Amino acid sequence: MKKISLSGVWKIIPSQKVKKDDLLSPDYIDTTWLEIAVPSHWQTHPSLEYYPEEVYYRKKFVYSGVKPPDAGSDPEIADPVVRLRFKGVFYYCKVWLNGEYLGSHEGYFSPFSYEITDKIYYNQENILVCEVSCPWEKDLGNKKIISGVLSHWDCKDPQAQPGGIWQDVELITTSSAYFEDGEVIVKSLSKEGAKALLKTEIISSIEQEVEINYLISPYNFEGKIIEIKERKGLKKGLNTLFKEVNIDNPQIWWTYDQGRPNLYNLKVEIPNSDSLTFNFGLRKVEFKDWHFYLNGRRIFIRGTNYAPADIRLSEAKKELYEKDFQMIKDANMNMVRVHAHVDKEELYEVCDREGILLWQDFPLQWGYAKSIESEAKKQIKEMINLLKNHPSIALWCCHNEPFLVPATDPEAVPVWEGAKILFSVFVYNWNKDVLDKRLEKEAKEADGTRPVIKASGLWGTFWRGMTDSHLYFGWYQGKMQHLRLALRLSGYRLSRFITEYGAQSFPELKNFQEIDPSPLKEIDWKRLKKRYLLQKVLMEKKSAKAKEYTNLSDYIQATQEYQARLNKYHIETFRHLKYSPCGGTLQFMFTDCSPGISWSIVDYWRTPKLSYQTVKNSFNPLYIMADWPKDKYKPEKRYKTNIYLINDKQEEFTQAKVYLKVLNPEGKAVLEKEFTLNIEKDSLKRVDELSWTFPKDAKGIFTLQLKLDVPNQELVENSYPLKVSNRRGD
């Protein structure tokens, strides 16, 4: 197999400036066209920042391969077949080679190719032309482009659109038989042995017999290599082959917090023609009553939502993913929801290696037109086929929030529009009640090894049809403390599995000044709302009022403190319900895909906000916590709280020491207590009750301080402010 990259400098022009028939001619002169790098998104070109919805790309190249009739003179490849392969184009694409139309494609994440053996010119200039379009959606409640958050989201730059040839383009030369696809299906798995089914798809241009070599080798551990050689007869066209393999003493793939993420590498080869290679892991995932089981072991999920690494996906490099997911591991998270998009291959490879589970969304976000159904069915199967060999992917989700959302301002929704939204959420809309059921069926047929969720964030009708929960108490849905009331009223159904909660906050001062360098009193709030995502009304009402601060630094600090407190409150609430019924919780969200004021705990520049450290502490697998305190206490009133220990690890601990203190506003201990106990594995336990009366002259902020000291483990610390005042309104 030979590969030649066509990435590099191409020519580009908005479609309205040229006639298609002219530019297909070999005599056409394109010297006035702009030059652009491929892969990229065309809006990154300074002259295309205003974003034309349709462009033409043009590339001239010389192919120095051997012409098929002379193939006998090529000692490397017999009966050569040449293919033109695009790894990703956003969103609609039509392709011509040397004036001949090759075909069209829809969808941004799935690769596509054309056989061009009889169409390419050998040892002379070829002209490749692509018509690429990615139009603005005119009706956001009835979208027609399957691009999820990359096109329509309240967490991205609203002026950014993703059109472009955003992945590599290449020429691939093989012999008359080449691989179309490959898959490893784990049929059975135990400590003693595993049975795997190797599935390969081979396209042959003639009827023939070929040798096929299989090589399974350890990728990140020491172990036995398995080699298999056999001959197979191929018919002309597509051939699907199966090979069953027994693996003794299998090294199982685990998340980093449960074991080692052991990976194998499979290489399948047709000698002197083509080869296929990819990593895979031996593991089993199950989802029972919203509890995750990995290799038969129930694990509590702690995680986050991941936006596109960059709104310009082509610019996201492997190093960025490695940095992001190291920070995710450092924050004690074991699952990430790839939020309403398909990301680059590098993301999935990093999670395979690092041992992080993925909740993979199909890129549907909010409302779509009925006309997308057939294309959505095709693309969800393409997504599964593209990503199926990644052991990190734990489940597929077909749609995010498949209901109406405010057409303009989410902070000022008219009554009539609010009624329509509520009807679409709780009663009926075509997306959730028709489309998503059909997509769920397609996904289950395409992959019988993983759970499939119809849609994320469904409340159901009287709880029927309910899925995972999106709970924005303290932001969209009343006060933060209303969360626990809502959980009780739902019979705790809302706490089965939670995949979104959070609040907006500003990025660090030096980063925010990249957005607006003005002092606090001169900030253009309308611009921040329109371009940089700020929900000003909610920020003022729930988090921090700008007029109460004299400098920007203090105001930013206040917004981050509120976000941190809200995230801690939610996480502790859900962990307190561990397995009864809560199976896990995913905070919204980890980082930004473009500069802005958002729900992220790490900003676009990858600077952690205060909430990052808070979430990290709150997600500690070993954790000590108390009941959440009241907003205010009065002097001479009794303070009572329960103390809980959480252990998400699969090991017991003995001789663990618990230290409890109440500190007065001057930092002096007014109550101290300590005791020793054993901690069961994978457990939640109430271990003590603390009771204490505030003095008659008490006022200010007291602090409840908790410490858990477990032998050979990091010290775990937690604290809660206890505000004491007799004054009303404090």
N, C-alpha and C positions, 0 to 999 in steps of 0.2 A: 504494500500500500504506500502511495505517495500522497502527501498533502502539500498544497501550495496556498498560502494565505493571500487573499485579495484585500485584506485590511490595509489601511494606510490612507493616502490622500485620494479622495474622489472629487468629482465636480457635482454641484448642486444648484438648482434654480427653482423658484416658485413656479407652479404649473401654469399660472395665468400669463406668464411672460413668454411662453414658447408654444409652438404647435407640435403635438406628439409625433405626427407623421414626418415632420422635418427632422426632429432629433434622432429618429431611428435610422436615418440615412448614414452610410459610412462617410459621406462627403460633408456631413454637417460639422460646422466649426463651433466649438464650445469654449473658445478662449475668453468670452465675456462672462462665463459662469463663475460662481464663487467656488472656492476650494474649501473642503471640509474633511475632517478626520473621520474615518470609519474604523471602529464603532464610536458612535456618539449620538446625542439628540440634537436635532438641527437648531433648536432654539438657543443653544449655547453659542452659535455663531453670531457675532455682533450685528451682522446685517440681517439676521433672521429673528431677532429678539421679539419682534412684534408678532411672530408666529403665524406664518402662512399655514393653512390647514392641509395643503397638498403640495408636494414637491416632486421633482425628478432628480434622480441620481444618475451619474454616468461615470463609467470606469473603462479605461482602455488598458489592455494587458496582452502580453504575448505568452502563449502556451507552448512550451518546448517539449511536450510529450511526443510519443511515437504514434503515428497514425495507424489505426487498426489493421489495414491491409498489410502493413509492414511489421506487424507485431512479432513475427518470428525472429526479427533481428534484435528484439529487446530481450536480453537474458533475464531480466528481473520480473517482468509481468507479461504473461501470455494472455491473448484475447482481452486487451485492456478495455475497461469501462470507466468513463469519466463522468463525475457528478459535480454539480454546482450546489453547494450547501450554505444556507443561511441559518445561523444559530438563533437569531431573534430579530424581528422587525416590528416596530410599533407604528401602525396597527394593521392597516390594509396594505397589501403589496401586490403589484403586478410586475412581471419580469420578462424582458426581451434580451436575447443574445444574437448579435449580428443581424438585427432586424426581425428575427423570428420570435414569435410569442411563445413563452415557455409555460406560463400559467399564473395563477393568483393564489394568494394566501390571506387568511384572516386570523388574527390572534398574536399577542406580543411575545409570549414566552416559549412557544413550541417551535423547534427547529423544522425546516422543510428543505427539500432538495429536488433537483431535476437531473435526469440523465441527459447529458449533452454530448455523448460520444460522436454522434453524427452531425452535430451542430457547431462544434467548436472548430476554429481554424487552427491548424497545427503549424508552429514555427512562424506565425505571422500575427498581426494585430487583430485582437477581438474587441468588440464593443458591447459592454453590458449596460443595460438601461433598466432602472427600477422606478416605477411610479409608486410613491408611498404617501399615504394620507392618514391623518389622525385628527379628525374634526372635533371642534368644540361641541359638547353636548348642549343642544338648545333647550331641551325639556329634561330637567334633572330628575323628575319623577318617572320618566320613561326613557331611560338611557338605552343606547344601542351598541355601545362599545364595552367589551368585557375586559376592563382594566382595573376594577376595584378602586383602591385609594389613590392610585397613580393619576387618576383623572378627576375624581370627585371626593373631596374629603375636607373636613374642617380642621385638619392638622397638617395641611401642606400649603405652600405658596399658591394662592389662587390664580396667579398669572403664569404658573409653570405648567407646560404641557409636555408630554413625553415622546412625541413623534420622532422617528428616526430609525436608521439601521444601527441598533444599539448593541448588537453582538457581532462576533466575527463572521466573515464570509470566506469560504475556502473552496478550492478545487480538490477533489479526492479521486485518485486513480487506483483502481484495483483490477484484478482479473475478472473473469466472467461470473464469479461467485463472490458475494460480499455480504457482510452482516448488516441487517436492518435494525435488530434489537436483541437484547438479552436480559434475562431475569433469573434470580435465585429465589425459589419458593421453599421456605422451611416447612416440611411436612410433619416432622416430629422432633422433639427436643427434650433431652434429659442430661444429667451430669455424665452419664455413661456414653451416650451417643446421640448423634443427630442424623436425620435423613433429609437431604435437600434435593430438590428437583431443579435441574439446570435447563432452562428454556431458552432456545435461541431461534431467531428468525433470520433466514438466509435467502437472499434473492439471487437467482441464477439466470443468466441470459440464454443459457442453453441447457439441454438435458445432459447430465454428466455425473460422474462419481468423483468425490473429493475426500481428502484426508482431513479430519478434524481433531485437533489436539486441545485437551482441557488441562489447565494447570491451576490448582487451588493452593495458595500459599499464605502463611501468616503475614499480616501487614504490619502490626505493631506489637507483636509478641513472638517469642521463640516457639516453634512447633513443627509438626510434620507437614511435608509437602505431598500433595496428591496429584499424580499425573495419569491421564487417560488418553489413549489414542485409538481412533476408530475410523473406518471408512463408511461413507454414507452416499447413497444415490440421491441426486437432486433432480427434480423436475424443473422445467422452465417456469420461471415466476417465483412466487413466494413459497418457501419451505419452512415449516415449523417443526423443530426437533426438540426432543426431551431426553434428558439423561439423568438418571437417579444416582445419587452419590451418598455413601455412608461415611460419616466423619466420626471417628472414635475420639473419646475424651475431648469433646468440643469446648472451645473457649468462648463462653457466652458473652454477648454484648449487654452491658449494664450502663445505667447513668453513673456519672462520676461519684455520686453520693451513696451509691449502693454497691459498687464494685468497680470493675475495669471495663471501659468501652472497647472490648476486643474486636478487631476487624480482620477479615480475611480478604484476599484479593483473588479474583477470578480472571484468568486470561484464556480466551478461546481463540484459536488460530486456524485459519486455512493457509497452509504453507504457500509462500510466494504469491499471496493474493491479499488477504485482509486479516485483521485481528480485532478483537473486542476485549476491553479490559475495564473493570470497575471493582470497587470495594463493596463488601456486604458484611452484615452482622447476623449472627445466629441469636434470635431473640423472639419472644412472643408477647404481644400486647393485647390486653382485654380491658373493657370498660363495663363494669357491672354496677348498676344503681349509682352511676356517676362517681364510682371509685375506680382508680387506675390500678391495674395489675401488670407488673412487668415480670415475665418469666415465672408467673404464678405467685408472685409476691406483691401484696398490696403496698402501695407507697402513697404518701401524702404529697400532693403537688403544690409547689411553691414557684411562682413565676411571674412573667410579664408579657406584654404585647410588644412586638417588634415592628416598627414602621419600615418602609423601604430604607435600606442603609443610606441612600441619598435619593432625593427626588429625581436626580439624574443617575439612574441605575448604572449606566455604562461607566460612570466615574468611580463607582465603589470598587475598591481593590481588596485583595485577599487580606492585606494587613489591617484594613478597617474592620473586617469581620472578626479577625482574630482578636483585635483589641476589644471590640464590643462584647464578644462572648466570653472573654476572660473576665471582664467586669461583671458580666451576668453570673458567672460561676462564683466570683468573689462575693457577690451579693446573696449567695446561698440559694440560688434559683436552680431548679432542675427541669423546668419546662418553659418554652417560649412559644407564644402564639404568633405565627407569621401572619400579620393582620391584613386580611383582605387583599392579598397580592401573592404572586409567585416571585421570589427573589432570584438572585444569581446562584449559579451552581456552587460558588465558593461558600456561601452560607451553609448549605446542607453538608458539604464536606467537612467544614469546621465543626458542626454539631455532631456529626458521626464520630469524629476523632475525640472531641472533648466530652462526649457522653451527656448531651443535653437533649431531652425530648422536645419534639415539635408538634404543636397543634397547627396543621396546615389548612389555611383557608383557601377556598377557590375565590378568584378575584371578582366577586359580586358584592357590591356595597349599596345598600338602600334599594331604590326602585328602578325597574327595567321594563322596557316595552315587551309585549307578547312576541314580537317578531324575533327575539333573540333565542327562543327556546331550542331550536335545532342546533344552532351554533354553540349554545351553552352545553348541550349534551355532548357534542363533539369535543369541545375544549376541556370539559372536566375529565374525560377519558384521556385526553392528551396530557393533562397535568399529572394524572396518576401514573401514566406510562413513563413520563419524563423522570419522576422522582421516586418510583416504586422501590428501588434498590437501597434507599437510604434507611438504615435501621433507626435513625433518630426520629423519623416521622412516625408519630404514634396514632394519629387519626386524621381523617379528612372532614372538613366542614364546608358545606355547599354554598353558604351565603351569610353575609354579615348584616344583621338588622334589616330584614326584608320587608320594610314597611315605609310609609311616607315620612319624610323629614321636612322641617321648615324650608320653604322655597327660597327665602331670603335671609332674614335675621332671626336666629334661634332665640334671641333675647326679647323679641317683640312679635310674638305669633298672634295673628288675629283669631278671634273666637271661632269663626267658621273654619279656618284652617286647622286649628287645634282639634276641632271635632272630627275632621276628616282623618287626621293623624291617629287619634285614639281609635277610630273605627278600624283603620288599617292594622293597628297593633293588636287589638283585642277581639275583633270580630272577623273580618275577611279582607284579604287582598290577594290578587292573582299570584304575586311573587311567592308569598309564604305558603299559600294553600294549594297551589297548582304546580308552579315551576319547581320549587324546592323539593317537593315530594318526588317529582320525576327525576331531578338531578340526584337525589339520594339513592333512588333505584339504580341509576346508571353507575354511580360510584361503587355501590355494593357489588354489582355484577363485574365491574372492572377489577376490584380488589377485595377478595374474601378474607384477607388476613388482618385487616385493620377495622376498627370501629368507624362508622360514618355518622356525622351529625347533620341533620337536615338544614339547620340554620342556627346561627348564634344570636342570643338575646331575645328569644321568643318568650313572652309572658304566658301565652296560651289563653284559652277562654275558660274561666273558672278552673285554671291550672291544667286543663287538658291541652296537650300539645306543647307544653312548656319545655324549654331546653335549658341551657346554661343562663346565668343571670348577669345582667349589666345593671349595677346599682350605684347611682351617682348621688347618694345622700351626702349633703354638705356642698353640693354644687347645683345640679339640676333638680334634685328631688328633696326639697326641704332641708332641714338641719341634719348635721352629721349624726346626732344622737337618735334621729328618727329611724335609723337603720335597724336597730334591734326591735323596735316596735313592728316594723314591716316584716321582719323575719318571723316574729311570733304570730302575727296575723295570717301569714301564709302557711302556718303549720310547719315552718322552717323549710318549706319547699324551695324558697328563694336562695337558700344557703347550700343547696346540693353541690353546685359547682359554679364558681363566680369567675367570669373572664374579663370583666371591666369594672373599674371604680377609680376615682381619682379627682384631682382638682388642678386647675391651671396655676402656673407660677412663672415668674420672670426668670430668664437666664442670668448668670453672673453678670455683674456690672460691666466688666470690660468687654464681655461678649454682647450685651445689650447695646452698648455704645456703637457697635458695628451696625445696628439697626437704626438707632437714633442717638446722636451724641449730645442732645440737648439736656439741660438741667431739668429737674422734675417739673417745675412750673411752666416750662416751655414745650413739653412733649406734645406732639401731634397725636392725640388720642384717636382721632378719626382714621388716621393713616394706620395706626397700630391695629385697629379693628378690621379695616378693610384688607390690608396686605399681610399683616403678621398675626392673625388668628385671635387676637385678644377679645375675650368676652367681658367687656368693661363693666356692664351692669352687674353681672354675677360676681366679678372680682370685687367690686365695691360692696356688694351686699353680703357676700359670704367670707371674703378673705381679708382685704385691706383697703381702706379708703385713702386715696392718694393725698387728699387735702389735709389729712391728719399728720403728714410727714413733711419735714423741712428739706430733706435731701433724698436723692434717688436711691442711694445705697441702703438706707434704713427701710425704705418702702419695698425694695426688692427682697431684702431679708425677711420682711413681714409676710410677703406672699409665699416665700419658700417655707417659712415656719408653719404657716397654715397647711400647705400641701403635705408637709412631713407629718404633722399631727393627724391629719385626715387619713393618710395612708396607714399610719400605725394603728389608728382606731379600727379601721376596716380589717386589717390583717389579724389583729388580736381577736376581734370578734369572730372571724372565720376559723382561726386556729382553736379557739375555745370550743368550737363545734366539730372538732376533728372526728371524722367518720360517723358523726351523729347529728346530721347526716353528711357534713361537708367532706367532699373528696379532694378539694384543693381550691386554690385561688390564684388568679393571674391579674396582677396590677396593670393599670393602663396609664402610661405606657413607658417604654424604656428610654428611647432617644428620639430626637426630631430628624425628619428627612429634609427639612429646610429651616432657615432661621425663623424664629417665632416665639410667641408666648403660648405655652401649651401645657399639656398634662405630663410631659416627659419628666423623668428624674435625672436624666443626663441630657444636656442641651446639644444643639446641632454641632457645636465646636468640641463636643465630647468632654465638657467640664461637668463633673457631678454637681447637682444641686444638693441642698441639705437633705432632701428626701431620699437620696440614694443611700446615705449612711443609715438613715432611719429604717428604710426597707431592708437593708442588709442585716441590721440588728434584729428586726422583727421576724425575719425569715431564718434566723439561726436554727439549725436542726435541734439543738439543745436550747431550751428557752424557759425563762421564768417570767411570770406575769401576774398581775392582780386584776381585780375587777376595775373597769374604767371609772375614774372618780367623777363626782358631780362637778358642775361648773363652779360651785361656791359652797363653802361650809360656814357655819356660824360658830362663834366662841361658845364653849361649854356644851357643844354638841358632840355626840359620839361618832367617831369614824370607824366603820367596819368594812373589811374587805377580805375576800378569799385569795389565797395564793395558789398558783397552779404551776406545775412543771410539765413541759412538753418534750418528748424525745421522739424525733423522726428517724433516728438511726436504728439499724438492725442489730443493736447490741445492748446488753444490760450494763448498768454502771453501779458500782458499790461505793460506799463511803463518800457519797456526794454531800457537800456542805452547803447549807442555805443560810444566808445572812440577810436579815431584815432590819431596816432603820427608818425612823422618822426624824427628819432634820428640821429645825426651826428656821425662820428666815435668815438668821445669822450663820447657819450651817452647823449648829451644835445639835448633837444627837439628843433627842428627848425620849426616844424609845429604841431599844436594841433587842434583837432576838436572833438566836442561831440554833441550828440543829443539823443532824446528820441523818441521811436516809439512803436507800437504794432506789434506783430508777429502772423501771421495766423498759424493755425495748419497744419501739414504735407505740408510744403510749401518751395519754393525757391524764393527769391526775391532780386532784385538789389535795394539797399537802398541809395546808394550815389556814387558820382564820386569825386575822389581826384585828384587834379592837383597842381603841384608844380615844380618850376625850380631849378635845382641844381646850387649852386653859382659858380662863375668863378674859384675860387681856390679849388673847391671840389675835393677830392680824398680819396680813401679808401672805407670802407664798411659803408654805411648808413643802417638804419633799419626801415622798416615800421612795426609799432606795432599796433595790433588790439585787442580790448577787448570788450566783450559782457557781460553785467551785467543784468541778468534777475532775478527778485524777486523770492526768495525761490529756486533758482537753483545755481549750482556751476558756478563760474566765468569762462568764456571761453576766452582763450587767443590764439593769433596766431601772427606770425611774418615772415617777408621775408627780406633777405639780399639784399641790392641794391648796387652793386659794381660800383664805379665811377672811371674812369681812362681815360687818354688821350693816353696812351701808347698802341701800337699795340702788340698783343700777350698776353695781360693780360687776 
